[in-house]
C-alpha cells in the first residue's frame, strides 16, 4: 500500500508499507514538495509492489499535498493568462488552436471568461486579490437592519362615505 505523509520541514514523503514476519514496515519511495510526474516516476522505480499513480494522486489530494497540474493544463492556464492580458497568438497559431480544440460545450459564460485570467495565478496573487476584496468589504456601508429602522407608512383608515 502506498501513502503520503507530511514532514515538519514542509516536504512530503511518498511511502510504501508492507507486511513482514516482524510486523508492518514502511519505506520512503520519494520525498517531494510538489507531486510531479518525475516524482511519480522515481517512486515507481523504487516500489516493490504494484504502483497505481491514480491511487497515489488521490492519497496526496486527501492529505493536502500539492500536486503539479498536467503539462497541458499548465500550458492552457498560461495561454489564458496571456489572452486576459491582451496578448493573443498570431492568427495562424490561433486557427491551429481552434482546429485542435474543436468546439466543445458551446460558448463559455462571462463568469468562465473572467475566471480564465485566474487559472494560472499564483497563490500569492490570489491571496493579494482576496486581501483587496476584504479591504473593500470593510469600506462598504453597513446594511440597514430590519425592524426599528424600517420606514413606517401611514395607516390607511376606511371611513363610511
C-alpha positions in Angstrom: 0.0 0.0 0.0 1.3 3.5 -0.9 0.5 6.5 1.2 1.6 10.2 1.6 2.9 11.7 4.9 3.7 15.3 5.7 7.1 16.2 7.1 7.9 19.0 9.6 10.1 20.9 7.1 7.3 21.4 4.6 8.1 18.4 2.4 6.1 15.3 1.8 7.0 11.6 1.7 5.6 9.0 -0.6 5.8 5.8 1.4 5.1 2.1 0.8 4.0 -0.2 3.5 4.4 -4.0 3.6 3.8 -6.8 6.0 6.8 -8.8 7.2 7.2 -11.6 9.7 8.3 -9.0 12.2 5.2 -6.9 11.6 4.3 -4.0 9.3 7.1 -1.9 7.8 7.2 1.1 5.6 9.9 2.7 3.5 10.2 6.0 1.7 9.8 5.9 -2.1 10.2 9.6 -2.7 10.4 12.9 -0.9 8.8 16.0 -2.6 7.5 19.5 -2.2 5.1 19.2 -5.2 4.0 15.8 -6.6 5.2 15.9 -10.2 5.4 13.2 -12.9 9.2 13.0 -12.2 8.5 12.2 -8.5 6.0 9.5 -9.5 8.5 8.0 -12.0 11.2 7.9 -9.2 8.7 6.3 -6.8 7.6 3.8 -9.4 11.2 2.7 -10.0 11.7 2.2 -6.2 8.4 0.5 -5.5 8.4 -3.2 -4.6 4.7 -3.7 -5.2 2.4 -2.6 -7.9 2.3 1.2 -8.2 -1.0 2.9 -9.0 -0.5 6.6 -10.0 -4.2 7.4 -9.7 -4.3 6.0 -6.1 -1.1 7.9 -5.2 -2.6 11.2 -6.6 -5.8 10.5 -4.6 -3.8 9.9 -1.4 -1.9 13.1 -1.9 -5.0 15.1 -2.6 -6.7 13.6 0.5 -3.9 14.8 2.8 -3.5 18.2 1.1 -0.1 17.6 -0.6 0.5 20.0 -3.6 0.1 18.3 -6.9 1.5 19.7 -10.1 -1.1 20.2 -12.8 -0.8 18.2 -16.0 1.5 19.9 -18.6 -1.4 20.6 -20.9 -3.4 22.3 -18.1 -0.4 24.5 -17.2 0.1 25.5 -20.8 -3.6 26.3 -21.2 -3.5 28.3 -18.0 -0.5 30.3 -19.2 -2.2 30.9 -22.6 -5.4 32.1 -20.9 -3.4 34.5 -18.7 -1.7 35.9 -21.8 -5.1 36.3 -23.5 -6.5 38.0 -20.5 -3.6 40.5 -20.6 -4.4 41.3 -24.2 -1.6 39.3 -25.8 -3.0 36.8 -28.4 -1.0 34.4 -30.5 -0.6 35.2 -34.2 -3.6 34.3 -36.5 -2.0 31.1 -37.9 -1.5 29.7 -34.4 -4.9 30.8 -33.3 -6.5 28.9 -36.2 -4.5 25.8 -35.4 -5.5 26.0 -31.7 -9.2 26.4 -32.6 -9.0 23.4 -35.0 -7.1 21.3 -32.5 -9.5 22.1 -29.6 -12.7 21.9 -31.6 -16.0 23.4 -30.4 -16.7 21.5 -27.2 -19.5 22.7 -25.0 -20.5 25.8 -26.9 -19.8 29.4 -25.8 -18.2 29.9 -22.4 -20.1 32.1 -19.9 -18.9 35.5 -18.8 -18.0 34.0 -15.5 -15.9 31.4 -17.1 -14.1 34.0 -19.2 -13.4 36.1 -16.1 -12.1 33.1 -14.3 -9.7 32.4 -17.2 -7.4 35.1 -16.1 -7.0 33.5 -12.7 -6.3 29.9 -13.8 -2.5 30.3 -13.8 -2.4 32.9 -11.0 0.0 32.0 -8.1 -1.2 31.5 -4.6 0.3 34.9 -3.7 -1.6 36.7 -6.4 -4.8 35.0 -5.3 -4.1 35.9 -1.7 -3.5 39.6 -2.6 -6.7 39.7 -4.5 -8.6 38.2 -1.6 -7.0 40.8 0.7 -8.1 43.6 -1.6 -11.7 42.3 -1.6 -11.7 42.1 2.2 -10.5 45.7 2.5 -13.2 46.7 0.0 -15.8 44.9 2.1 -14.7 46.9 5.2 -15.4 50.1 3.4 -19.0 49.2 2.3 -21.8 50.7 4.3 -23.5 48.5 6.9 -26.8 47.1 5.8 -29.9 48.6 7.3 -31.4 46.4 9.9 -35.0 45.2 9.6 -37.3 46.2 12.3 -36.9 49.6 14.1 -35.1 51.4 11.3 -37.7 50.2 8.8 -39.6 53.1 7.2 -43.2 53.4 8.5 -46.0 54.2 6.3 -49.2 56.0 7.4 -52.1 53.7 8.4 -54.9 53.6 5.9 -58.2 54.0 7.6 -61.5 53.3 6.0 -64.4 55.6 6.8 -68.0 55.5 5.7 -68.8 57.7 2.7 
